[in-house]
Amino acid sequence: EEIGYGDKGEQPRRSTHLERDPIGRLLAKLNDDARQDYAYDDGDRLLSIERKPTDTGRKLGVAAEKLEFAYDLLGRLVKETTPQGALAY
């Protein structure tokens, strides 16, 4: 499979599909290069975003990645963890 401009010089098309739960929270975002899954805690706080590349995404250099978020007892964001390290507030 090749990725690039078409025979007539047209740009590649990109589509994005969003999946939501019954209360409207984003659960997943899918496009040609990756799927991102979103997880929440019982307090409706975002806990993680996990990216999983498709075959096309891997060809483009898209890597798997997980971001995680931590909160204090008052629900304030106190830490973000990425593959590159953690950021504390």
Distance bins in CASP14 RR format, pairs under 12 A and 6 or more apart:
PFRMAT RR
TARGET T0000
AUTHOR 0000-0000-0000
RMODE 2
METHOD distances of the structure
MODEL  1
1 12 0 0 0 0 0 1 0 0 0 0 0
1 32 0 0 0 0 0 1 0 0 0 0 0
1 33 0 0 0 0 0 1 0 0 0 0 0
1 54 0 0 0 0 0 1 0 0 0 0 0
1 55 1 0 0 1 0 0 0 0 0 0 0
1 56 1 0 0 1 0 0 0 0 0 0 0
1 57 0 0 0 0 0 1 0 0 0 0 0
1 58 0 0 0 0 0 1 0 0 0 0 0
1 59 1 0 0 1 0 0 0 0 0 0 0
1 60 0 0 0 0 0 1 0 0 0 0 0
2 12 0 0 0 0 0 1 0 0 0 0 0
2 56 0 0 0 0 0 1 0 0 0 0 0
2 59 0 0 0 0 1 0 0 0 0 0 0
2 60 0 0 0 0 0 1 0 0 0 0 0
3 11 0 0 0 0 0 1 0 0 0 0 0
3 12 1 0 0 1 0 0 0 0 0 0 0
3 13 0 0 0 0 0 1 0 0 0 0 0
3 14 0 0 0 0 0 1 0 0 0 0 0
3 32 0 0 0 0 1 0 0 0 0 0 0
3 33 0 0 0 0 1 0 0 0 0 0 0
3 54 0 0 0 0 0 1 0 0 0 0 0
3 55 0 0 0 0 0 1 0 0 0 0 0
3 56 1 0 0 1 0 0 0 0 0 0 0
3 57 0 0 0 0 1 0 0 0 0 0 0
3 58 0 0 0 0 0 1 0 0 0 0 0
3 59 1 0 0 1 0 0 0 0 0 0 0
3 60 1 0 0 1 0 0 0 0 0 0 0
3 61 0 0 0 0 0 1 0 0 0 0 0
3 62 0 0 0 0 0 1 0 0 0 0 0
4 10 0 0 0 0 1 0 0 0 0 0 0
4 11 0 0 0 0 1 0 0 0 0 0 0
4 12 1 0 1 0 0 0 0 0 0 0 0
4 13 0 0 0 0 0 1 0 0 0 0 0
4 14 0 0 0 0 0 1 0 0 0 0 0
4 32 0 0 0 0 0 1 0 0 0 0 0
4 56 0 0 0 0 0 1 0 0 0 0 0
4 59 0 0 0 0 0 1 0 0 0 0 0
4 60 0 0 0 0 0 1 0 0 0 0 0
5 11 1 0 0 1 0 0 0 0 0 0 0
5 12 1 0 0 1 0 0 0 0 0 0 0
5 13 0 0 0 0 0 1 0 0 0 0 0
6 12 1 0 0 1 0 0 0 0 0 0 0
6 13 0 0 0 0 0 1 0 0 0 0 0
12 31 0 0 0 0 0 1 0 0 0 0 0
12 32 0 0 0 0 1 0 0 0 0 0 0
12 33 0 0 0 0 0 1 0 0 0 0 0
12 56 0 0 0 0 0 1 0 0 0 0 0
12 60 0 0 0 0 0 1 0 0 0 0 0
13 31 0 0 0 0 0 1 0 0 0 0 0
13 32 0 0 0 0 1 0 0 0 0 0 0
14 30 0 0 0 0 0 1 0 0 0 0 0
14 31 1 0 0 1 0 0 0 0 0 0 0
14 32 1 0 0 1 0 0 0 0 0 0 0
14 33 0 0 0 0 1 0 0 0 0 0 0
14 34 0 0 0 0 0 1 0 0 0 0 0
14 56 0 0 0 0 0 1 0 0 0 0 0
14 60 0 0 0 0 0 1 0 0 0 0 0
15 29 0 0 0 0 0 1 0 0 0 0 0
15 30 0 0 0 0 1 0 0 0 0 0 0
15 31 1 0 0 1 0 0 0 0 0 0 0
15 32 1 0 0 1 0 0 0 0 0 0 0
15 33 0 0 0 0 0 1 0 0 0 0 0
16 26 0 0 0 0 0 1 0 0 0 0 0
16 28 0 0 0 0 0 1 0 0 0 0 0
16 29 1 0 0 1 0 0 0 0 0 0 0
16 30 1 0 0 1 0 0 0 0 0 0 0
16 31 1 0 1 0 0 0 0 0 0 0 0
16 32 0 0 0 0 1 0 0 0 0 0 0
16 33 0 0 0 0 0 1 0 0 0 0 0
16 34 0 0 0 0 0 1 0 0 0 0 0
16 35 0 0 0 0 0 1 0 0 0 0 0
16 36 0 0 0 0 0 1 0 0 0 0 0
17 26 0 0 0 0 0 1 0 0 0 0 0
17 27 0 0 0 0 0 1 0 0 0 0 0
17 28 0 0 0 0 1 0 0 0 0 0 0
17 29 1 0 0 1 0 0 0 0 0 0 0
17 30 1 0 1 0 0 0 0 0 0 0 0
17 31 1 0 0 1 0 0 0 0 0 0 0
17 32 0 0 0 0 0 1 0 0 0 0 0
17 34 0 0 0 0 0 1 0 0 0 0 0
17 35 0 0 0 0 1 0 0 0 0 0 0
17 36 0 0 0 0 0 1 0 0 0 0 0
18 24 0 0 0 0 1 0 0 0 0 0 0
18 25 0 0 0 0 0 1 0 0 0 0 0
18 26 1 0 0 1 0 0 0 0 0 0 0
18 27 0 0 0 0 1 0 0 0 0 0 0
18 28 1 0 0 1 0 0 0 0 0 0 0
18 29 1 0 1 0 0 0 0 0 0 0 0
18 30 1 0 0 1 0 0 0 0 0 0 0
18 31 0 0 0 0 1 0 0 0 0 0 0
18 35 0 0 0 0 0 1 0 0 0 0 0
18 36 0 0 0 0 1 0 0 0 0 0 0
18 37 0 0 0 0 0 1 0 0 0 0 0
18 38 0 0 0 0 0 1 0 0 0 0 0
19 25 0 0 0 0 1 0 0 0 0 0 0
19 26 1 0 0 1 0 0 0 0 0 0 0
19 27 1 0 1 0 0 0 0 0 0 0 0
19 28 1 0 1 0 0 0 0 0 0 0 0
19 29 1 0 0 1 0 0 0 0 0 0 0
19 30 1 0 0 1 0 0 0 0 0 0 0
19 35 0 0 0 0 1 0 0 0 0 0 0
19 36 0 0 0 0 0 1 0 0 0 0 0
19 37 0 0 0 0 1 0 0 0 0 0 0
19 38 0 0 0 0 1 0 0 0 0 0 0
20 26 1 0 1 0 0 0 0 0 0 0 0
20 27 1 0 0 1 0 0 0 0 0 0 0
20 28 0 0 0 0 1 0 0 0 0 0 0
20 29 0 0 0 0 0 1 0 0 0 0 0
20 38 0 0 0 0 1 0 0 0 0 0 0
20 40 0 0 0 0 0 1 0 0 0 0 0
21 27 1 0 1 0 0 0 0 0 0 0 0
21 28 0 0 0 0 1 0 0 0 0 0 0
21 38 0 0 0 0 1 0 0 0 0 0 0
21 39 0 0 0 0 0 1 0 0 0 0 0
21 40 0 0 0 0 1 0 0 0 0 0 0
21 44 0 0 0 0 0 1 0 0 0 0 0
23 40 0 0 0 0 1 0 0 0 0 0 0
23 43 0 0 0 0 0 1 0 0 0 0 0
23 44 0 0 0 0 1 0 0 0 0 0 0
24 38 0 0 0 0 0 1 0 0 0 0 0
24 40 0 0 0 0 0 1 0 0 0 0 0
24 44 0 0 0 0 0 1 0 0 0 0 0
25 37 0 0 0 0 0 1 0 0 0 0 0
25 38 1 0 0 1 0 0 0 0 0 0 0
25 39 0 0 0 0 1 0 0 0 0 0 0
25 40 1 0 1 0 0 0 0 0 0 0 0
25 41 0 0 0 0 0 1 0 0 0 0 0
25 43 0 0 0 0 0 1 0 0 0 0 0
25 44 1 0 0 1 0 0 0 0 0 0 0
25 45 0 0 0 0 0 1 0 0 0 0 0
25 46 0 0 0 0 1 0 0 0 0 0 0
25 47 0 0 0 0 0 1 0 0 0 0 0
26 36 0 0 0 0 1 0 0 0 0 0 0
26 37 0 0 0 0 1 0 0 0 0 0 0
26 38 1 0 1 0 0 0 0 0 0 0 0
26 39 0 0 0 0 0 1 0 0 0 0 0
26 40 0 0 0 0 1 0 0 0 0 0 0
26 44 0 0 0 0 0 1 0 0 0 0 0
26 46 0 0 0 0 1 0 0 0 0 0 0
26 49 0 0 0 0 1 0 0 0 0 0 0
27 35 0 0 0 0 0 1 0 0 0 0 0
27 36 0 0 0 0 1 0 0 0 0 0 0
27 37 1 0 0 1 0 0 0 0 0 0 0
27 38 1 0 1 0 0 0 0 0 0 0 0
27 39 0 0 0 0 1 0 0 0 0 0 0
27 40 0 0 0 0 1 0 0 0 0 0 0
27 46 0 0 0 0 0 1 0 0 0 0 0
27 48 0 0 0 0 0 1 0 0 0 0 0
27 49 0 0 0 0 0 1 0 0 0 0 0
27 50 0 0 0 0 0 1 0 0 0 0 0
28 34 0 0 0 0 0 1 0 0 0 0 0
28 35 1 0 0 1 0 0 0 0 0 0 0
28 36 1 0 0 1 0 0 0 0 0 0 0
28 37 1 0 1 0 0 0 0 0 0 0 0
28 38 1 0 0 1 0 0 0 0 0 0 0
28 39 0 0 0 0 0 1 0 0 0 0 0
28 49 0 0 0 0 0 1 0 0 0 0 0
28 50 0 0 0 0 1 0 0 0 0 0 0
28 51 0 0 0 0 0 1 0 0 0 0 0
28 52 0 0 0 0 1 0 0 0 0 0 0
29 35 1 0 0 1 0 0 0 0 0 0 0
29 36 1 0 1 0 0 0 0 0 0 0 0
29 37 0 0 0 0 1 0 0 0 0 0 0
29 38 1 0 0 1 0 0 0 0 0 0 0
29 49 0 0 0 0 1 0 0 0 0 0 0
29 50 0 0 0 0 0 1 0 0 0 0 0
29 51 0 0 0 0 1 0 0 0 0 0 0
29 52 0 0 0 0 0 1 0 0 0 0 0
30 36 1 0 0 1 0 0 0 0 0 0 0
30 37 0 0 0 0 1 0 0 0 0 0 0
30 38 0 0 0 0 0 1 0 0 0 0 0
30 51 0 0 0 0 0 1 0 0 0 0 0
30 52 0 0 0 0 1 0 0 0 0 0 0
30 53 0 0 0 0 0 1 0 0 0 0 0
30 54 0 0 0 0 1 0 0 0 0 0 0
30 56 0 0 0 0 0 1 0 0 0 0 0
30 57 0 0 0 0 0 1 0 0 0 0 0
31 51 0 0 0 0 0 1 0 0 0 0 0
31 52 0 0 0 0 0 1 0 0 0 0 0
31 53 0 0 0 0 0 1 0 0 0 0 0
31 54 0 0 0 0 1 0 0 0 0 0 0
31 56 0 0 0 0 1 0 0 0 0 0 0
31 57 0 0 0 0 1 0 0 0 0 0 0
31 60 0 0 0 0 0 1 0 0 0 0 0
31 62 0 0 0 0 0 1 0 0 0 0 0
32 53 0 0 0 0 0 1 0 0 0 0 0
32 54 1 0 0 1 0 0 0 0 0 0 0
32 55 0 0 0 0 1 0 0 0 0 0 0
32 56 1 0 1 0 0 0 0 0 0 0 0
32 57 1 0 0 1 0 0 0 0 0 0 0
32 58 0 0 0 0 0 1 0 0 0 0 0
32 59 0 0 0 0 0 1 0 0 0 0 0
32 60 0 0 0 0 1 0 0 0 0 0 0
32 62 0 0 0 0 0 1 0 0 0 0 0
33 51 0 0 0 0 1 0 0 0 0 0 0
33 52 0 0 0 0 0 1 0 0 0 0 0
33 53 1 0 0 1 0 0 0 0 0 0 0
33 54 1 0 1 0 0 0 0 0 0 0 0
33 55 0 0 0 0 1 0 0 0 0 0 0
33 56 1 0 1 0 0 0 0 0 0 0 0
33 57 1 1 0 0 0 0 0 0 0 0 0
33 58 0 0 0 0 1 0 0 0 0 0 0
33 59 0 0 0 0 1 0 0 0 0 0 0
33 60 1 0 1 0 0 0 0 0 0 0 0
33 61 0 0 0 0 1 0 0 0 0 0 0
33 62 1 0 1 0 0 0 0 0 0 0 0
33 63 0 0 0 0 0 1 0 0 0 0 0
33 64 0 0 0 0 0 1 0 0 0 0 0
34 49 0 0 0 0 0 1 0 0 0 0 0
34 50 0 0 0 0 1 0 0 0 0 0 0
34 51 1 0 1 0 0 0 0 0 0 0 0
34 52 1 0 0 1 0 0 0 0 0 0 0
34 53 1 0 1 0 0 0 0 0 0 0 0
34 54 1 0 0 1 0 0 0 0 0 0 0
34 55 0 0 0 0 0 1 0 0 0 0 0
34 56 0 0 0 0 1 0 0 0 0 0 0
34 57 1 0 0 1 0 0 0 0 0 0 0
34 58 0 0 0 0 1 0 0 0 0 0 0
34 59 0 0 0 0 0 1 0 0 0 0 0
34 60 0 0 0 0 1 0 0 0 0 0 0
34 61 0 0 0 0 0 1 0 0 0 0 0
34 62 1 0 1 0 0 0 0 0 0 0 0
34 63 0 0 0 0 1 0 0 0 0 0 0
34 64 0 0 0 0 1 0 0 0 0 0 0
34 65 0 0 0 0 1 0 0 0 0 0 0
35 49 0 0 0 0 0 1 0 0 0 0 0
35 50 0 0 0 0 1 0 0 0 0 0 0
35 51 1 0 0 1 0 0 0 0 0 0 0
35 52 1 0 1 0 0 0 0 0 0 0 0
35 53 0 0 0 0 1 0 0 0 0 0 0
35 54 1 0 0 1 0 0 0 0 0 0 0
35 55 0 0 0 0 0 1 0 0 0 0 0
35 56 0 0 0 0 0 1 0 0 0 0 0
35 57 0 0 0 0 0 1 0 0 0 0 0
35 62 0 0 0 0 0 1 0 0 0 0 0
35 64 0 0 0 0 0 1 0 0 0 0 0
35 65 0 0 0 0 0 1 0 0 0 0 0
36 46 0 0 0 0 0 1 0 0 0 0 0
36 48 0 0 0 0 0 1 0 0 0 0 0
36 49 1 0 1 0 0 0 0 0 0 0 0
36 50 1 0 0 1 0 0 0 0 0 0 0
36 51 1 0 1 0 0 0 0 0 0 0 0
36 52 1 0 0 1 0 0 0 0 0 0 0
36 53 0 0 0 0 0 1 0 0 0 0 0
36 54 0 0 0 0 0 1 0 0 0 0 0
36 62 0 0 0 0 0 1 0 0 0 0 0
36 64 0 0 0 0 0 1 0 0 0 0 0
36 65 0 0 0 0 1 0 0 0 0 0 0
36 66 0 0 0 0 0 1 0 0 0 0 0
36 67 0 0 0 0 1 0 0 0 0 0 0
37 46 0 0 0 0 0 1 0 0 0 0 0
37 47 0 0 0 0 0 1 0 0 0 0 0
37 48 0 0 0 0 1 0 0 0 0 0 0
37 49 1 0 0 1 0 0 0 0 0 0 0
37 50 1 0 1 0 0 0 0 0 0 0 0
37 51 0 0 0 0 1 0 0 0 0 0 0
37 52 1 0 0 1 0 0 0 0 0 0 0
37 64 0 0 0 0 0 1 0 0 0 0 0
37 65 0 0 0 0 0 1 0 0 0 0 0
37 66 0 0 0 0 1 0 0 0 0 0 0
37 67 0 0 0 0 0 1 0 0 0 0 0
38 44 0 0 0 0 0 1 0 0 0 0 0
38 45 0 0 0 0 0 1 0 0 0 0 0
38 46 1 0 0 1 0 0 0 0 0 0 0
38 47 0 0 0 0 1 0 0 0 0 0 0
38 48 1 0 0 1 0 0 0 0 0 0 0
38 49 1 0 1 0 0 0 0 0 0 0 0
38 50 0 0 0 0 1 0 0 0 0 0 0
38 51 0 0 0 0 0 1 0 0 0 0 0
38 66 0 0 0 0 0 1 0 0 0 0 0
38 67 0 0 0 0 1 0 0 0 0 0 0
38 68 0 0 0 0 0 1 0 0 0 0 0
38 69 0 0 0 0 0 1 0 0 0 0 0
39 45 0 0 0 0 1 0 0 0 0 0 0
39 46 1 0 0 1 0 0 0 0 0 0 0
39 47 1 0 1 0 0 0 0 0 0 0 0
39 48 1 0 1 0 0 0 0 0 0 0 0
39 49 1 0 0 1 0 0 0 0 0 0 0
39 50 1 0 0 1 0 0 0 0 0 0 0
39 66 0 0 0 0 1 0 0 0 0 0 0
39 67 0 0 0 0 0 1 0 0 0 0 0
39 68 0 0 0 0 1 0 0 0 0 0 0
39 69 0 0 0 0 1 0 0 0 0 0 0
40 46 1 0 1 0 0 0 0 0 0 0 0
40 47 1 0 0 1 0 0 0 0 0 0 0
40 48 0 0 0 0 1 0 0 0 0 0 0
40 49 0 0 0 0 0 1 0 0 0 0 0
40 69 0 0 0 0 1 0 0 0 0 0 0
40 71 0 0 0 0 0 1 0 0 0 0 0
41 47 1 0 1 0 0 0 0 0 0 0 0
41 48 0 0 0 0 1 0 0 0 0 0 0
41 68 0 0 0 0 0 1 0 0 0 0 0
41 69 0 0 0 0 1 0 0 0 0 0 0
41 70 0 0 0 0 0 1 0 0 0 0 0
41 71 1 0 0 1 0 0 0 0 0 0 0
41 75 0 0 0 0 1 0 0 0 0 0 0
42 71 0 0 0 0 0 1 0 0 0 0 0
42 75 0 0 0 0 0 1 0 0 0 0 0
43 71 0 0 0 0 1 0 0 0 0 0 0
43 73 0 0 0 0 0 1 0 0 0 0 0
43 74 0 0 0 0 0 1 0 0 0 0 0
43 75 0 0 0 0 1 0 0 0 0 0 0
44 71 0 0 0 0 0 1 0 0 0 0 0
44 75 0 0 0 0 0 1 0 0 0 0 0
45 68 0 0 0 0 0 1 0 0 0 0 0
45 69 1 0 0 1 0 0 0 0 0 0 0
45 70 0 0 0 0 1 0 0 0 0 0 0
45 71 1 0 1 0 0 0 0 0 0 0 0
45 72 0 0 0 0 0 1 0 0 0 0 0
45 73 0 0 0 0 0 1 0 0 0 0 0
45 74 0 0 0 0 0 1 0 0 0 0 0
45 75 1 0 0 1 0 0 0 0 0 0 0
45 76 0 0 0 0 1 0 0 0 0 0 0
45 77 0 0 0 0 1 0 0 0 0 0 0
45 78 0 0 0 0 0 1 0 0 0 0 0
46 67 0 0 0 0 1 0 0 0 0 0 0
46 68 0 0 0 0 1 0 0 0 0 0 0
46 69 1 0 1 0 0 0 0 0 0 0 0
46 70 0 0 0 0 0 1 0 0 0 0 0
46 71 0 0 0 0 1 0 0 0 0 0 0
46 75 0 0 0 0 0 1 0 0 0 0 0
46 77 0 0 0 0 1 0 0 0 0 0 0
46 80 0 0 0 0 0 1 0 0 0 0 0
47 66 0 0 0 0 0 1 0 0 0 0 0
47 67 0 0 0 0 1 0 0 0 0 0 0
47 68 1 0 0 1 0 0 0 0 0 0 0
47 69 1 0 1 0 0 0 0 0 0 0 0
47 70 0 0 0 0 1 0 0 0 0 0 0
47 71 0 0 0 0 1 0 0 0 0 0 0
47 75 0 0 0 0 0 1 0 0 0 0 0
47 77 0 0 0 0 0 1 0 0 0 0 0
47 79 0 0 0 0 0 1 0 0 0 0 0
47 80 0 0 0 0 0 1 0 0 0 0 0
47 81 0 0 0 0 0 1 0 0 0 0 0
48 65 0 0 0 0 0 1 0 0 0 0 0
48 66 1 0 0 1 0 0 0 0 0 0 0
48 67 1 0 0 1 0 0 0 0 0 0 0
48 68 1 0 1 0 0 0 0 0 0 0 0
48 69 1 0 0 1 0 0 0 0 0 0 0
48 70 0 0 0 0 0 1 0 0 0 0 0
48 80 0 0 0 0 0 1 0 0 0 0 0
48 81 0 0 0 0 1 0 0 0 0 0 0
48 82 0 0 0 0 0 1 0 0 0 0 0
49 64 0 0 0 0 0 1 0 0 0 0 0
49 65 0 0 0 0 1 0 0 0 0 0 0
49 66 1 0 0 1 0 0 0 0 0 0 0
49 67 1 0 1 0 0 0 0 0 0 0 0
49 68 0 0 0 0 1 0 0 0 0 0 0
49 69 0 0 0 0 1 0 0 0 0 0 0
49 80 0 0 0 0 0 1 0 0 0 0 0
49 81 0 0 0 0 0 1 0 0 0 0 0
49 82 0 0 0 0 1 0 0 0 0 0 0
49 83 0 0 0 0 0 1 0 0 0 0 0
50 63 0 0 0 0 0 1 0 0 0 0 0
50 64 1 0 0 1 0 0 0 0 0 0 0
50 65 1 0 0 1 0 0 0 0 0 0 0
50 66 1 0 1 0 0 0 0 0 0 0 0
50 67 1 0 0 1 0 0 0 0 0 0 0
50 68 0 0 0 0 1 0 0 0 0 0 0
50 82 0 0 0 0 0 1 0 0 0 0 0
50 83 0 0 0 0 0 1 0 0 0 0 0
51 57 0 0 0 0 0 1 0 0 0 0 0
51 58 0 0 0 0 0 1 0 0 0 0 0
51 61 0 0 0 0 0 1 0 0 0 0 0
51 62 1 0 0 1 0 0 0 0 0 0 0
51 63 1 0 0 1 0 0 0 0 0 0 0
51 64 1 0 0 1 0 0 0 0 0 0 0
51 65 1 0 1 0 0 0 0 0 0 0 0
51 66 1 0 0 1 0 0 0 0 0 0 0
51 67 0 0 0 0 1 0 0 0 0 0 0
51 82 0 0 0 0 0 1 0 0 0 0 0
51 83 0 0 0 0 0 1 0 0 0 0 0
52 58 0 0 0 0 0 1 0 0 0 0 0
52 62 0 0 0 0 1 0 0 0 0 0 0
52 63 0 0 0 0 1 0 0 0 0 0 0
52 64 1 0 1 0 0 0 0 0 0 0 0
52 65 0 0 0 0 1 0 0 0 0 0 0
52 66 0 0 0 0 1 0 0 0 0 0 0
53 59 0 0 0 0 1 0 0 0 0 0 0
53 60 0 0 0 0 1 0 0 0 0 0 0
53 61 1 0 0 1 0 0 0 0 0 0 0
53 62 1 0 1 0 0 0 0 0 0 0 0
53 63 1 0 0 1 0 0 0 0 0 0 0
53 64 1 0 0 1 0 0 0 0 0 0 0
53 65 0 0 0 0 1 0 0 0 0 0 0
54 60 0 0 0 0 1 0 0 0 0 0 0
54 61 0 0 0 0 0 1 0 0 0 0 0
54 62 1 0 0 1 0 0 0 0 0 0 0
54 64 0 0 0 0 0 1 0 0 0 0 0
55 61 0 0 0 0 0 1 0 0 0 0 0
55 62 0 0 0 0 0 1 0 0 0 0 0
56 62 0 0 0 0 1 0 0 0 0 0 0
57 63 0 0 0 0 1 0 0 0 0 0 0
57 64 0 0 0 0 0 1 0 0 0 0 0
58 64 0 0 0 0 1 0 0 0 0 0 0
63 82 0 0 0 0 0 1 0 0 0 0 0
63 83 0 0 0 0 1 0 0 0 0 0 0
63 84 0 0 0 0 0 1 0 0 0 0 0
64 83 0 0 0 0 1 0 0 0 0 0 0
65 81 0 0 0 0 0 1 0 0 0 0 0
65 82 1 0 0 1 0 0 0 0 0 0 0
65 83 1 0 1 0 0 0 0 0 0 0 0
65 84 0 0 0 0 1 0 0 0 0 0 0
65 85 0 0 0 0 0 1 0 0 0 0 0
66 80 0 0 0 0 0 1 0 0 0 0 0
66 81 0 0 0 0 1 0 0 0 0 0 0
66 82 0 0 0 0 1 0 0 0 0 0 0
66 83 1 0 0 1 0 0 0 0 0 0 0
66 84 0 0 0 0 0 1 0 0 0 0 0
66 85 0 0 0 0 0 1 0 0 0 0 0
67 77 0 0 0 0 0 1 0 0 0 0 0
67 79 0 0 0 0 0 1 0 0 0 0 0
67 80 1 0 0 1 0 0 0 0 0 0 0
67 81 1 0 0 1 0 0 0 0 0 0 0
67 82 1 0 1 0 0 0 0 0 0 0 0
67 83 0 0 0 0 1 0 0 0 0 0 0
67 84 0 0 0 0 0 1 0 0 0 0 0
67 85 0 0 0 0 0 1 0 0 0 0 0
67 86 0 0 0 0 0 1 0 0 0 0 0
67 87 0 0 0 0 0 1 0 0 0 0 0
68 77 0 0 0 0 0 1 0 0 0 0 0
68 78 0 0 0 0 0 1 0 0 0 0 0
68 79 0 0 0 0 1 0 0 0 0 0 0
68 80 1 0 0 1 0 0 0 0 0 0 0
68 81 1 0 1 0 0 0 0 0 0 0 0
68 82 0 0 0 0 1 0 0 0 0 0 0
68 83 0 0 0 0 0 1 0 0 0 0 0
68 85 0 0 0 0 0 1 0 0 0 0 0
68 86 0 0 0 0 1 0 0 0 0 0 0
68 87 0 0 0 0 0 1 0 0 0 0 0
69 75 0 0 0 0 0 1 0 0 0 0 0
69 76 0 0 0 0 0 1 0 0 0 0 0
69 77 1 0 0 1 0 0 0 0 0 0 0
69 78 0 0 0 0 1 0 0 0 0 0 0
69 79 1 0 0 1 0 0 0 0 0 0 0
69 80 1 0 1 0 0 0 0 0 0 0 0
69 81 1 0 0 1 0 0 0 0 0 0 0
69 82 0 0 0 0 0 1 0 0 0 0 0
69 86 0 0 0 0 0 1 0 0 0 0 0
69 87 0 0 0 0 0 1 0 0 0 0 0
69 88 0 0 0 0 0 1 0 0 0 0 0
69 89 0 0 0 0 0 1 0 0 0 0 0
70 76 0 0 0 0 0 1 0 0 0 0 0
70 77 1 0 0 1 0 0 0 0 0 0 0
70 78 1 0 1 0 0 0 0 0 0 0 0
70 79 1 0 1 0 0 0 0 0 0 0 0
70 80 1 0 0 1 0 0 0 0 0 0 0
70 81 1 0 0 1 0 0 0 0 0 0 0
70 86 0 0 0 0 1 0 0 0 0 0 0
70 87 0 0 0 0 0 1 0 0 0 0 0
70 88 0 0 0 0 1 0 0 0 0 0 0
70 89 0 0 0 0 1 0 0 0 0 0 0
71 77 1 0 1 0 0 0 0 0 0 0 0
71 78 1 0 0 1 0 0 0 0 0 0 0
71 79 0 0 0 0 1 0 0 0 0 0 0
71 80 0 0 0 0 0 1 0 0 0 0 0
71 89 0 0 0 0 0 1 0 0 0 0 0
72 78 1 0 1 0 0 0 0 0 0 0 0
72 79 0 0 0 0 1 0 0 0 0 0 0
72 88 0 0 0 0 0 1 0 0 0 0 0
72 89 0 0 0 0 1 0 0 0 0 0 0
75 89 0 0 0 0 0 1 0 0 0 0 0
76 88 0 0 0 0 0 1 0 0 0 0 0
76 89 1 0 0 1 0 0 0 0 0 0 0
77 87 0 0 0 0 1 0 0 0 0 0 0
77 88 0 0 0 0 1 0 0 0 0 0 0
77 89 1 0 0 1 0 0 0 0 0 0 0
78 86 0 0 0 0 0 1 0 0 0 0 0
78 87 0 0 0 0 1 0 0 0 0 0 0
78 88 1 0 0 1 0 0 0 0 0 0 0
78 89 1 0 1 0 0 0 0 0 0 0 0
79 85 0 0 0 0 0 1 0 0 0 0 0
79 86 1 0 1 0 0 0 0 0 0 0 0
79 87 1 0 0 1 0 0 0 0 0 0 0
79 88 1 0 1 0 0 0 0 0 0 0 0
79 89 1 0 0 1 0 0 0 0 0 0 0
80 86 1 0 0 1 0 0 0 0 0 0 0
80 87 1 0 1 0 0 0 0 0 0 0 0
80 88 0 0 0 0 1 0 0 0 0 0 0
80 89 0 0 0 0 1 0 0 0 0 0 0
81 87 1 0 0 1 0 0 0 0 0 0 0
81 88 0 0 0 0 1 0 0 0 0 0 0
END
